Amino acid sequence: MSFSATVLTLYPDMFPGPLGMSLSGDALARGVWSLAARNIRDHGLGRHRTVDDTPAGGGPGMVIRCDVLAAAIDANIPPDDPRPKLLMSPRGRPLTQSHVRDLAAGPGVVIVCGRFEGVDERVIEARGLREVSIGDYVLSGGEMAAMIVLDACVRLLPGVMGKEASGTEESFESNRLEYPHYTRPREWEGRPIPDVLLSGNHALIERWRQEESERITRERRPDLLER
Ligand code: SAH
């Protein structure tokens, strides 16, 4: 059974977008995963298919209506759908590689993309949406955030990445950032590849990589070492 993604958005034409290219695009074409982008506006109200209204209590911007979003969810997602339902949101749980691994191991994901000031709180509760953030900054909509979640999941699906190993040594896999990479030419603009990498001594290379990984993590992300 392949990984199935349904995205609820006001801009379905943004999909698959970049997900249709390279690793994720090839996997999509091969049926390793599937993607359905559904328009929330199809469930909008009246002749103008209105989806938003002014915030209760006043203030700037517009809020996506709970009845409209719930109708979009109910029309596209059966009640017994086993997939987790995520809402992209700067207030959400920060996305991590271990969260991505859990999602990729499951049947797929439903992702709701917010726009404007966000969505009426009641639909989050009533439909059990799990809020997920991709970082401490504010985007204009959830679509690119959803693409990031999907890209991170899809590359972990069996048969998507070239080498099995390339998933396990990467940044964040053991709360470490990855060691530096080099390839040909052997010397470039006076900069040689570190000797140890050309030594053929695999134990030594492994140790060097571990030390570099620790050094870089200590310098750049000491918070990871404490996890
Ligand atoms: N008023 C909101 C921001 C709304 S941004 C607030 O202050 O929290 C509009 C939409 O973009 C959000 O509903 C969400 O779906 C998406 N979005 C913005 N920043 C995001 C982030 N860091 N992670 C995930 N989604 C984000």
py3Dmol code that shows the C-alpha trace and the ligand (Angstrom):
import py3Dmol

protein = """\
ATOM      1  CA  MET A   1       0.000   0.000   0.000  1.00  0.00           C
ATOM      2  CA  SER A   2       1.445   3.346  -1.023  1.00  0.00           C
ATOM      3  CA  PHE A   3       1.665   6.560   0.974  1.00  0.00           C
ATOM      4  CA  SER A   4      -1.377   8.671   0.216  1.00  0.00           C
ATOM      5  CA  ALA A   5      -1.507  12.443   0.688  1.00  0.00           C
ATOM      6  CA  THR A   6      -4.605  14.629   0.515  1.00  0.00           C
ATOM      7  CA  VAL A   7      -4.087  18.384   0.720  1.00  0.00           C
ATOM      8  CA  LEU A   8      -6.980  20.766   1.402  1.00  0.00           C
ATOM      9  CA  THR A   9      -6.103  24.203   0.115  1.00  0.00           C
ATOM     10  CA  LEU A  10      -7.465  27.365  -1.490  1.00  0.00           C
ATOM     11  CA  TYR A  11      -4.732  27.003  -4.136  1.00  0.00           C
ATOM     12  CA  PRO A  12      -4.824  23.415  -5.443  1.00  0.00           C
ATOM     13  CA  ASP A  13      -3.001  24.528  -8.619  1.00  0.00           C
ATOM     14  CA  MET A  14       0.152  24.986  -6.507  1.00  0.00           C
ATOM     15  CA  PHE A  15       0.353  21.152  -6.346  1.00  0.00           C
ATOM     16  CA  PRO A  16       2.265  19.035  -7.124  1.00  0.00           C
ATOM     17  CA  GLY A  17       4.522  21.995  -8.012  1.00  0.00           C
ATOM     18  CA  PRO A  18       8.065  21.188  -6.910  1.00  0.00           C
ATOM     19  CA  LEU A  19       6.871  17.807  -5.603  1.00  0.00           C
ATOM     20  CA  GLY A  20       6.373  16.797  -9.242  1.00  0.00           C
ATOM     21  CA  MET A  21      10.122  16.984  -9.881  1.00  0.00           C
ATOM     22  CA  SER A  22      13.249  15.058  -9.011  1.00  0.00           C
ATOM     23  CA  LEU A  23      13.081  12.366  -6.304  1.00  0.00           C
ATOM     24  CA  SER A  24       9.492  13.055  -5.174  1.00  0.00           C
ATOM     25  CA  GLY A  25       8.251  13.540  -8.752  1.00  0.00           C
ATOM     26  CA  ASP A  26       9.765  10.266  -9.955  1.00  0.00           C
ATOM     27  CA  ALA A  27       8.242   8.476  -6.961  1.00  0.00           C
ATOM     28  CA  LEU A  28       4.868  10.095  -7.691  1.00  0.00           C
ATOM     29  CA  ALA A  29       5.037   8.923 -11.320  1.00  0.00           C
ATOM     30  CA  ARG A  30       5.960   5.407 -10.170  1.00  0.00           C
ATOM     31  CA  GLY A  31       3.011   5.294  -7.759  1.00  0.00           C
ATOM     32  CA  VAL A  32       5.167   5.039  -4.621  1.00  0.00           C
ATOM     33  CA  TRP A  33       2.948   7.782  -3.249  1.00  0.00           C
ATOM     34  CA  SER A  34      -0.181   9.596  -4.409  1.00  0.00           C
ATOM     35  CA  LEU A  35      -1.298  13.176  -4.054  1.00  0.00           C
ATOM     36  CA  ALA A  36      -4.784  14.708  -4.207  1.00  0.00           C
ATOM     37  CA  ALA A  37      -5.087  18.491  -3.865  1.00  0.00           C
ATOM     38  CA  ARG A  38      -8.662  19.529  -3.073  1.00  0.00           C
ATOM     39  CA  ASN A  39     -10.080  23.042  -3.225  1.00  0.00           C
ATOM     40  CA  ILE A  40     -11.604  24.290   0.032  1.00  0.00           C
ATOM     41  CA  ARG A  41     -13.452  26.893  -2.065  1.00  0.00           C
ATOM     42  CA  ASP A  42     -15.580  24.155  -3.643  1.00  0.00           C
ATOM     43  CA  HIS A  43     -17.350  24.187  -0.263  1.00  0.00           C
ATOM     44  CA  GLY A  44     -17.575  27.975   0.003  1.00  0.00           C
ATOM     45  CA  LEU A  45     -20.855  29.762   0.613  1.00  0.00           C
ATOM     46  CA  GLY A  46     -23.112  31.480  -1.878  1.00  0.00           C
ATOM     47  CA  ARG A  47     -22.550  32.663  -5.384  1.00  0.00           C
ATOM     48  CA  HIS A  48     -19.037  33.878  -4.534  1.00  0.00           C
ATOM     49  CA  ARG A  49     -18.057  30.648  -2.772  1.00  0.00           C
ATOM     50  CA  THR A  50     -17.018  32.663   0.265  1.00  0.00           C
ATOM     51  CA  VAL A  51     -14.613  30.838   2.588  1.00  0.00           C
ATOM     52  CA  ASP A  52     -13.619  33.504   5.123  1.00  0.00           C
ATOM     53  CA  ASP A  53     -15.059  36.171   7.375  1.00  0.00           C
ATOM     54  CA  THR A  54     -13.894  38.876   9.770  1.00  0.00           C
ATOM     55  CA  PRO A  55     -12.450  37.819  13.144  1.00  0.00           C
ATOM     56  CA  ALA A  56     -14.840  37.714  16.073  1.00  0.00           C
ATOM     57  CA  GLY A  57     -13.684  40.377  18.550  1.00  0.00           C
ATOM     58  CA  GLY A  58     -12.270  42.535  15.779  1.00  0.00           C
ATOM     59  CA  GLY A  59      -8.740  42.993  14.525  1.00  0.00           C
ATOM     60  CA  PRO A  60      -7.020  42.747  11.182  1.00  0.00           C
ATOM     61  CA  GLY A  61      -7.411  40.151   8.456  1.00  0.00           C
ATOM     62  CA  MET A  62      -9.841  37.374   7.736  1.00  0.00           C
ATOM     63  CA  VAL A  63     -10.408  33.926   9.219  1.00  0.00           C
ATOM     64  CA  ILE A  64     -11.340  30.734   7.347  1.00  0.00           C
ATOM     65  CA  ARG A  65     -14.829  29.708   8.429  1.00  0.00           C
ATOM     66  CA  CYS A  66     -15.226  26.529  10.475  1.00  0.00           C
ATOM     67  CA  ASP A  67     -18.351  25.386   8.602  1.00  0.00           C
ATOM     68  CA  VAL A  68     -16.670  25.743   5.201  1.00  0.00           C
ATOM     69  CA  LEU A  69     -13.463  23.976   6.218  1.00  0.00           C
ATOM     70  CA  ALA A  70     -15.396  21.205   7.979  1.00  0.00           C
ATOM     71  CA  ALA A  71     -17.494  20.673   4.828  1.00  0.00           C
ATOM     72  CA  ALA A  72     -14.296  20.409   2.759  1.00  0.00           C
ATOM     73  CA  ILE A  73     -12.843  17.877   5.212  1.00  0.00           C
ATOM     74  CA  ASP A  74     -16.064  15.836   5.439  1.00  0.00           C
ATOM     75  CA  ALA A  75     -16.509  15.713   1.662  1.00  0.00           C
ATOM     76  CA  ASN A  76     -12.972  14.449   1.057  1.00  0.00           C
ATOM     77  CA  ILE A  77     -11.996  12.429   4.130  1.00  0.00           C
ATOM     78  CA  PRO A  78     -14.171   9.535   5.350  1.00  0.00           C
ATOM     79  CA  PRO A  79     -14.622   9.369   9.152  1.00  0.00           C
ATOM     80  CA  ASP A  80     -12.676   6.088   9.356  1.00  0.00           C
ATOM     81  CA  ASP A  81      -9.720   7.394   7.296  1.00  0.00           C
ATOM     82  CA  PRO A  82      -6.671   6.183   9.253  1.00  0.00           C
ATOM     83  CA  ARG A  83      -4.408   9.030   8.139  1.00  0.00           C
ATOM     84  CA  PRO A  84      -3.435  11.748  10.624  1.00  0.00           C
ATOM     85  CA  LYS A  85      -4.998  15.124   9.835  1.00  0.00           C
ATOM     86  CA  LEU A  86      -2.483  17.952  10.078  1.00  0.00           C
ATOM     87  CA  LEU A  87      -3.070  21.686  10.003  1.00  0.00           C
ATOM     88  CA  MET A  88      -0.071  23.734   8.947  1.00  0.00           C
ATOM     89  CA  SER A  89       0.253  26.461  11.585  1.00  0.00           C
ATOM     90  CA  PRO A  90       3.001  28.582  13.142  1.00  0.00           C
ATOM     91  CA  ARG A  91       1.475  27.651  16.527  1.00  0.00           C
ATOM     92  CA  GLY A  92       1.956  23.947  15.880  1.00  0.00           C
ATOM     93  CA  ARG A  93       4.394  21.346  17.106  1.00  0.00           C
ATOM     94  CA  PRO A  94       7.727  22.066  15.394  1.00  0.00           C
ATOM     95  CA  LEU A  95       8.375  19.500  12.649  1.00  0.00           C
ATOM     96  CA  THR A  96      11.361  17.239  13.374  1.00  0.00           C
ATOM     97  CA  GLN A  97      13.003  14.369  11.517  1.00  0.00           C
ATOM     98  CA  SER A  98      11.590  11.863  14.030  1.00  0.00           C
ATOM     99  CA  HIS A  99       8.070  13.251  13.448  1.00  0.00           C
ATOM    100  CA  VAL A 100       8.696  12.902   9.689  1.00  0.00           C
ATOM    101  CA  ARG A 101       9.830   9.288  10.176  1.00  0.00           C
ATOM    102  CA  ASP A 102       6.628   8.471  12.071  1.00  0.00           C
ATOM    103  CA  LEU A 103       4.480  10.015   9.350  1.00  0.00           C
ATOM    104  CA  ALA A 104       6.406   8.269   6.550  1.00  0.00           C
ATOM    105  CA  ALA A 105       5.917   4.908   8.278  1.00  0.00           C
ATOM    106  CA  GLY A 106       2.131   5.362   8.258  1.00  0.00           C
ATOM    107  CA  PRO A 107      -0.585   5.179   5.576  1.00  0.00           C
ATOM    108  CA  GLY A 108      -0.193   8.813   4.521  1.00  0.00           C
ATOM    109  CA  VAL A 109      -1.383  12.185   5.650  1.00  0.00           C
ATOM    110  CA  VAL A 110      -4.168  14.723   5.278  1.00  0.00           C
ATOM    111  CA  ILE A 111      -2.871  18.297   5.317  1.00  0.00           C
ATOM    112  CA  VAL A 112      -5.000  21.403   5.727  1.00  0.00           C
ATOM    113  CA  CYS A 113      -3.353  24.615   4.509  1.00  0.00           C
ATOM    114  CA  GLY A 114      -4.361  27.844   6.228  1.00  0.00           C
ATOM    115  CA  ARG A 115      -4.443  31.277   4.613  1.00  0.00           C
ATOM    116  CA  PHE A 116      -5.189  34.810   5.867  1.00  0.00           C
ATOM    117  CA  GLU A 117      -5.069  34.969   9.691  1.00  0.00           C
ATOM    118  CA  GLY A 118      -5.720  31.240   9.990  1.00  0.00           C
ATOM    119  CA  VAL A 119      -8.766  29.071  10.652  1.00  0.00           C
ATOM    120  CA  ASP A 120     -11.625  29.220  13.170  1.00  0.00           C
ATOM    121  CA  GLU A 121     -10.435  27.398  16.294  1.00  0.00           C
ATOM    122  CA  ARG A 122     -13.577  25.263  16.548  1.00  0.00           C
ATOM    123  CA  VAL A 123     -12.857  23.226  13.415  1.00  0.00           C
ATOM    124  CA  ILE A 124      -9.388  22.359  14.751  1.00  0.00           C
ATOM    125  CA  GLU A 125     -11.008  20.805  17.813  1.00  0.00           C
ATOM    126  CA  ALA A 126     -14.043  19.299  16.096  1.00  0.00           C
ATOM    127  CA  ARG A 127     -12.065  17.514  13.358  1.00  0.00           C
ATOM    128  CA  GLY A 128      -9.038  16.648  15.502  1.00  0.00           C
ATOM    129  CA  LEU A 129      -6.513  18.591  13.421  1.00  0.00           C
ATOM    130  CA  ARG A 130      -2.933  18.342  14.696  1.00  0.00           C
ATOM    131  CA  GLU A 131      -1.159  21.650  14.264  1.00  0.00           C
ATOM    132  CA  VAL A 132       2.338  21.385  12.798  1.00  0.00           C
ATOM    133  CA  SER A 133       4.825  24.227  12.304  1.00  0.00           C
ATOM    134  CA  ILE A 134       7.820  24.161   9.974  1.00  0.00           C
ATOM    135  CA  GLY A 135       9.669  26.827  11.969  1.00  0.00           C
ATOM    136  CA  ASP A 136       9.500  30.048  13.930  1.00  0.00           C
ATOM    137  CA  TYR A 137       8.564  32.427  11.133  1.00  0.00           C
ATOM    138  CA  VAL A 138       5.282  33.296   9.442  1.00  0.00           C
ATOM    139  CA  LEU A 139       4.386  32.325   5.875  1.00  0.00           C
ATOM    140  CA  SER A 140       1.459  33.721   3.926  1.00  0.00           C
ATOM    141  CA  GLY A 141      -0.111  30.287   3.551  1.00  0.00           C
ATOM    142  CA  GLY A 142       0.237  26.643   4.501  1.00  0.00           C
ATOM    143  CA  GLU A 143       0.882  25.312   0.976  1.00  0.00           C
ATOM    144  CA  MET A 144       4.655  25.580   0.936  1.00  0.00           C
ATOM    145  CA  ALA A 145       4.768  24.259   4.489  1.00  0.00           C
ATOM    146  CA  ALA A 146       2.692  21.252   3.358  1.00  0.00           C
ATOM    147  CA  MET A 147       5.123  20.666   0.501  1.00  0.00           C
ATOM    148  CA  ILE A 148       7.974  20.628   2.974  1.00  0.00           C
ATOM    149  CA  VAL A 149       6.244  18.026   5.138  1.00  0.00           C
ATOM    150  CA  LEU A 150       5.500  15.881   2.075  1.00  0.00           C
ATOM    151  CA  ASP A 151       8.989  16.224   0.589  1.00  0.00           C
ATOM    152  CA  ALA A 152      10.556  15.166   3.881  1.00  0.00           C
ATOM    153  CA  CYS A 153       8.220  12.141   4.145  1.00  0.00           C
ATOM    154  CA  VAL A 154       8.421  10.976   0.543  1.00  0.00           C
ATOM    155  CA  ARG A 155      12.216  10.746   0.396  1.00  0.00           C
ATOM    156  CA  LEU A 156      12.034   8.240   3.286  1.00  0.00           C
ATOM    157  CA  LEU A 157       9.577   5.903   1.543  1.00  0.00           C
ATOM    158  CA  PRO A 158      11.067   2.542   0.535  1.00  0.00           C
ATOM    159  CA  GLY A 159      12.658   2.682  -2.907  1.00  0.00           C
ATOM    160  CA  VAL A 160      12.718   6.480  -3.208  1.00  0.00           C
ATOM    161  CA  MET A 161      16.287   7.231  -2.222  1.00  0.00           C
ATOM    162  CA  GLY A 162      19.085   5.603  -4.182  1.00  0.00           C
ATOM    163  CA  LYS A 163      20.960   4.028  -1.306  1.00  0.00           C
ATOM    164  CA  GLU A 164      19.261   2.602   1.776  1.00  0.00           C
ATOM    165  CA  ALA A 165      22.084   3.956   3.910  1.00  0.00           C
ATOM    166  CA  SER A 166      21.698   7.544   2.841  1.00  0.00           C
ATOM    167  CA  GLY A 167      18.704   7.905   5.178  1.00  0.00           C
ATOM    168  CA  THR A 168      20.394   6.735   8.343  1.00  0.00           C
ATOM    169  CA  GLU A 169      23.611   8.766   8.453  1.00  0.00           C
ATOM    170  CA  GLU A 170      22.018  12.101   7.771  1.00  0.00           C
ATOM    171  CA  SER A 171      21.638  15.231   9.817  1.00  0.00           C
ATOM    172  CA  PHE A 172      19.327  14.867  12.848  1.00  0.00           C
ATOM    173  CA  GLU A 173      19.268  11.069  12.716  1.00  0.00           C
ATOM    174  CA  SER A 174      21.092  10.786  16.041  1.00  0.00           C
ATOM    175  CA  ASN A 175      20.680  14.408  17.047  1.00  0.00           C
ATOM    176  CA  ARG A 176      23.844  15.258  15.125  1.00  0.00           C
ATOM    177  CA  LEU A 177      24.457  17.382  12.055  1.00  0.00           C
ATOM    178  CA  GLU A 178      26.185  15.628   9.207  1.00  0.00           C
ATOM    179  CA  TYR A 179      29.954  15.601   8.587  1.00  0.00           C
ATOM    180  CA  PRO A 180      31.334  17.518   5.551  1.00  0.00           C
ATOM    181  CA  HIS A 181      31.280  15.971   2.083  1.00  0.00           C
ATOM    182  CA  TYR A 182      33.906  16.126  -0.655  1.00  0.00           C
ATOM    183  CA  THR A 183      34.191  14.793  -4.191  1.00  0.00           C
ATOM    184  CA  ARG A 184      36.519  15.209  -7.161  1.00  0.00           C
ATOM    185  CA  PRO A 185      38.701  17.063  -8.005  1.00  0.00           C
ATOM    186  CA  ARG A 186      41.246  16.010  -5.404  1.00  0.00           C
ATOM    187  CA  GLU A 187      42.519  19.570  -5.120  1.00  0.00           C
ATOM    188  CA  TRP A 188      40.520  22.671  -6.040  1.00  0.00           C
ATOM    189  CA  GLU A 189      41.643  26.325  -5.785  1.00  0.00           C
ATOM    190  CA  GLY A 190      44.453  25.198  -3.496  1.00  0.00           C
ATOM    191  CA  ARG A 191      42.060  23.286  -1.216  1.00  0.00           C
ATOM    192  CA  PRO A 192      42.767  19.570  -0.906  1.00  0.00           C
ATOM    193  CA  ILE A 193      40.326  16.895   0.209  1.00  0.00           C
ATOM    194  CA  PRO A 194      41.293  15.884   3.789  1.00  0.00           C
ATOM    195  CA  ASP A 195      43.955  13.125   3.573  1.00  0.00           C
ATOM    196  CA  VAL A 196      42.062  10.739   5.822  1.00  0.00           C
ATOM    197  CA  LEU A 197      39.227  10.446   3.288  1.00  0.00           C
ATOM    198  CA  LEU A 198      41.678   9.232   0.659  1.00  0.00           C
ATOM    199  CA  SER A 199      43.495   6.845   3.037  1.00  0.00           C
ATOM    200  CA  GLY A 200      41.277   3.851   2.327  1.00  0.00           C
ATOM    201  CA  ASN A 201      41.212   3.155   6.080  1.00  0.00           C
ATOM    202  CA  HIS A 202      37.507   2.804   6.789  1.00  0.00           C
ATOM    203  CA  ALA A 203      37.794   2.740  10.581  1.00  0.00           C
ATOM    204  CA  LEU A 204      39.786   5.979  10.497  1.00  0.00           C
ATOM    205  CA  ILE A 205      37.353   7.584   8.056  1.00  0.00           C
ATOM    206  CA  GLU A 206      34.421   6.599  10.267  1.00  0.00           C
ATOM    207  CA  ARG A 207      36.123   8.127  13.312  1.00  0.00           C
ATOM    208  CA  TRP A 208      36.945  11.345  11.470  1.00  0.00           C
ATOM    209  CA  ARG A 209      33.352  11.680  10.293  1.00  0.00           C
ATOM    210  CA  GLN A 210      32.012  11.154  13.793  1.00  0.00           C
ATOM    211  CA  GLU A 211      34.392  13.751  15.213  1.00  0.00           C
ATOM    212  CA  GLU A 212      33.502  16.282  12.510  1.00  0.00           C
ATOM    213  CA  SER A 213      29.825  15.616  13.045  1.00  0.00           C
ATOM    214  CA  GLU A 214      30.208  16.306  16.785  1.00  0.00           C
ATOM    215  CA  ARG A 215      32.344  19.398  16.217  1.00  0.00           C
ATOM    216  CA  ILE A 216      29.884  20.938  13.754  1.00  0.00           C
ATOM    217  CA  THR A 217      26.917  20.132  15.988  1.00  0.00           C
ATOM    218  CA  ARG A 218      28.687  21.668  19.011  1.00  0.00           C
ATOM    219  CA  GLU A 219      29.486  24.831  17.037  1.00  0.00           C
ATOM    220  CA  ARG A 220      26.164  25.308  15.266  1.00  0.00           C
ATOM    221  CA  ARG A 221      23.452  23.517  17.197  1.00  0.00           C
ATOM    222  CA  PRO A 222      24.521  22.776  20.777  1.00  0.00           C
ATOM    223  CA  ASP A 223      20.814  22.365  21.618  1.00  0.00           C
ATOM    224  CA  LEU A 224      20.783  19.092  19.624  1.00  0.00           C
ATOM    225  CA  LEU A 225      23.468  17.526  21.838  1.00  0.00           C
ATOM    226  CA  GLU A 226      21.275  18.042  24.885  1.00  0.00           C
ATOM    227  CA  ARG A 227      18.348  16.111  23.436  1.00  0.00           C
TER     228      ARG A 227
END
"""
ligand_1 = """\
26
SAH
N -2.113 34.791 12.183
C -1.342 33.593 12.238
C -0.478 33.440 10.990
C -1.249 33.107 9.757
S -0.214 32.798 8.387
C -0.458 33.599 13.467
O -0.033 34.669 13.882
O -0.169 32.527 14.002
C -1.321 32.009 7.254
C -1.213 30.509 7.153
O 0.099 30.155 6.735
C -1.421 29.756 8.445
O -2.779 29.504 8.690
C -0.646 28.460 8.194
O -1.430 27.512 7.499
C 0.484 28.915 7.290
N 1.749 29.112 8.014
C 2.346 30.298 8.275
N 3.497 30.123 8.942
C 3.658 28.793 9.100
C 4.651 27.983 9.734
N 5.727 28.521 10.327
N 4.490 26.644 9.713
C 3.399 26.089 9.131
N 2.431 26.800 8.523
C 2.538 28.140 8.508
"""
view = py3Dmol.view(width=600, height=400)
view.addModel(protein, "pdb")
view.setStyle({"model": 0}, {"cartoon": {"style": "trace"}})
view.addModel(ligand_1, "xyz")
view.setStyle({"model": 1}, {"stick": {}})
view.zoomTo()
view.show()
